[in-house]
């Protein structure tokens, strides 16, 4: 049973990561901001390999920031 819930969470995180990448690519922001957001998405992907629930939380925060128009400083 736990394996099924883990699989569902994996599928949800994967779908949200795909959505987040699409949204970041479409943003009209300076290239430095886009690069910072892309690095954050890569970090979430890396975390997902060993802490799926932690990755889901990080992705939730990132998506909320995107929804609210809060973007990081670019390099």
Buried (B, 14 or more C-beta within 10 A) or exposed (E): EEEEEEEEBBEEBEEBBEEBBEBBEEEEBEEEBBBBBBEBBEEBBEBBEEEBEEBBEBBEEBBEBBEEEEBBEEE
